[in-house]
Amino acid sequence: MKKYIYIAKGFLLERMVYRFSLFFNALEKYIYILLIFFLWKAIYRSLGQESLNMSFESTFTYLSLATAIFGLFQTWVDWDIAQLMLSGNLSIILTKPLDFQIYMFFKRITWVILNLLTITFPVLVILRFILNMPISIGINFLFFILSVIISYLIYFSIDFIVGVTAFFTETIWGLSVTKDAIILFLSGGIIPIPLFPENLRKILELLPFKTIYHMPIEVLINKSYTLPDYLNSLIVQIFWLFIFLALSRIYYKLTERFIKINGG
């Protein structure tokens, strides 16, 4: 395990060199949240509060948290794997006594730490203590942290599956963009799931994508949740985590045979 910690430490120092990249990445999310505010303010002014299932404050909080979590998870694991494939550096990594999936996890966990400090944590502070949005701090916050950790592991597994697809496609640009669009839409990252039509909402409740954004957000802002609700939410997430972890391991083993190294 020490070798992976050293890997994470090395990439953290490397990432810190590009401070402007961190700044503009965070600025992008703050501007997007500002756009969410004005867009949904206009929607509620046009349709009226009574025509929607959520208040404006709840909707804005929901989508702001979704943006903050998306910023936390945006580590480009799939793009990194594809780039390693194209550059030929993948051959160097695979010859080392490392588990490739664990290596990628620790390499990109440094991005998660920096995204937490520059995006997710500041957004939470702004929503709760400056804008006074409906976020209560109690036992729900502990379950929120656990839920976000599980969500990231699910998201990482999906990213890893998309990334290793480059072993036989070489480029994953279209697949990666499609993956982000599908997950954001079906997990409530663009429109809160409670605002979907009832029939569509029931379908979304059966899909695994809700575990990435919707469930952590509900754990944090749904004041009607009780302890059994929190536990049930975690159980559902853990179930899908095992599914996606197993799929990512199996898929990686199957795609290893298609590796064609380019570059040096």
N, C-alpha and C positions, 0 to 999 in steps of 0.2 A: 504493500500500500504506500510505503514511503516514496517509491519512485513516481507514483502518480501525483502525490502531493508536490514533489519537486517540479514535475511537469506543469502543474497548475500554477505554481509560484513563478516559474519562468515565463509563462505566457501572460500572467498578470502584470509583471514588470514590462513585458513587451507591449502590452495593450496601453499601459500608462504613458508610453511615449507619445501616442497619438491622442493628446488631450482634446484637440479641436474636434476630432471625430466624436468623442464622447459628448462634447458640448452641443454640437449640431444635431446629434441623434436625440438628445434630450429635448432640445428646442423644437424639433419636429413634432414630438409628442405633445408638448405644451400648446403649440399652435393648433394641432388637431383637436385638442380638448376645447380650446376656445371656439373653434368652428362648430363643434358639437353643441356648445351652449347656444350660439346664435341660431343654428339650424333648427334645433328642437324647440327653442323659444318661439320661432316663427310657426312651427308645426302646431304647437299647442295653442298659439294665439289664433290660428286659422281654424282648427278643428274644435277647440274648446276642451277644457279639462275633463268634462263628464263623458266625452266620447272615447276616451282611452282608459285602459285598465290600470295605469300607473300615473302618479302625479309627475309634474315636470321635474321636481327635485329628485325623485326616485329614479326617473329615466336618466337624467343628467349624471347622477351619482353612479348608476349602473354602467353607463357607457364610458365614463371617465375611468372607472376602475378597470373595465375591460381594456381600455387603451394602456393603462399603467401595467397591467399584467402582460399584455402583448409586448410592450416595451421590455419587460423583464425577460420574456421568453425569446426575444429576437436575438439569437446568437449565431444564426446562419450556419448551423451544423451541416445541413445538406450541401450548401454552396462550398463549404470548406472541403468536404469529402470529394466533391467533383473536381475542385481545383487541385487537390493532391493527386487525383487520378491523371489529370491532364498534364501536370508539371513533371510527373514521374517520381515525386517525393514519396508517393505511397509505398513504393518498393523498399525505401529505406526504413519506413515505420514497420512494415510487415516482417522485416528480417530481425526486428528487435524482440526481446522476450516480453511482449506486451499484449494485452487483450485489446484489439483495435477499438471495440465499442467503448470500453472503459477509458481508454486513452482519449477518445474524442469527448467523452463526458467531462473528464477533468480538464481537458484543454479549454473547453467552452464554458465551464462553470465559472471561470474568471469573468466572462462577459456578464453572466447573471449577477455576480456580486457588484460589478460596476453599474449595471443597469438598475439594480436595487437602490444604490446610493444616489444615482443621478435622476432617476425617473420615478420608480414605484413609491419609494418612501416619501419624497417631496410631494407627490400627488396626493397621497393619503393625508399628509399633514395639512395641505391646502384645503382639501375637501372637508376634513373634520374640524379643524381649528380656525380656519380663516373664513371659509364659505358657510360653515355650520350646516353641512349637508347631513342627511339622516343616516349617520354611521355611529353606532353605539360601540363603546369599548368595554368588553367584559370577556366572559369565557368564549364568546363567539370569535373574538380576535385570535385566540389560541387555535381554535379549530380552523380559522381562516388561513393561518400560517401553515398548518399541516396540509390543508386542502391545496394550497398553492404549490407546495413542494411536490405533492403527488401529481398535480396538474402538469408541472414542468417535466416530470419523469415520463408522463404520457406523451407530452409534446415532443420531448427529446427522442423518444422511441419512434414516433412518426417521422420526424426529421431525419433520423438515422436510416429508416427504410427508404425514404426518398433519396437520400444521399448515396447509398450503396447501389441504387439503380444505375448510377453513372458507371458502374463496373462493366455494363454492357451497352449503355446508351451514350456514354461519354459526356453528354450535356443534359442537364436537368432543369434548364431555365423554365420552360413551359410547365413542367410537372410541379416545380416548386411554387410558382406563382399561383397555379390552380389549387394546390394544397392549402396555401395561406387563405385564398379567397373562400374555399369551401369551409375551412375550420372557423374563420371569422364569422361567416354568415350563419352556419348551422349551430354555432355555440353561443350565439347572442352577442358577438363582438361588434356587430354593425347595428342590429335592431334587437332590443331586449326580447328574449323568448316569451315573456308574459304578454307582449304586444302582438304576437303572431295570432292568426285565426285559430280557433280551438282545435280543429281537425289537424292542422299542420303542427300545432304545438304538441299534440299527443304523439305525433310521429317523431318529433325532435326529442321528446322525453325518452324515447326508446333507443336513440342513437348514442354512441359513445362521445360525440363531440361536446355535449353539454358539460362533460366533466372538466373541460379545459378552462372555460371562462365562466359559464353560467353558475355552476355549482359553488365555486369559491366565492363569487360575488353574493349569491343568495345566503351563504353562510354568514357573511359579514353584515348584510343590510336587512335581511328578513327578520323582523323583530318578533314574529310569531313562532320562530323555531324554538324547539325544546331540546333537551339533551338527546333523546332518542332520534330526533331529526338530524342533529349534527353527526351522530354515530352512523345513522343510515346513509348519510351523504358520503362519509368517508369509506364505508363498506363498498358502495357502488363504485367509487373512484378506484379503490384498491383492486376490485374485480377487473376493471378495464385496464388497469396498470399491468396486471399479470398477463392479460391477453396480449397487449401490445409489446411488452417486453419479450414474451415468448415468440411472437411473430417476427420481431426485429432480429432475434438471435437465429431463428430458423432461416429467415430470408437472407441474412448475411452469409450463412454457411452455404446456401444454395447459389448465391451470386459470386462467391469467391472464384469459382471455376471460369468466370467470364472476364477476369481481370486481364487487361491489356495495358501495359505501362507505356506511356508516352513521355517525351522529354528526356531528362538526364538520368 
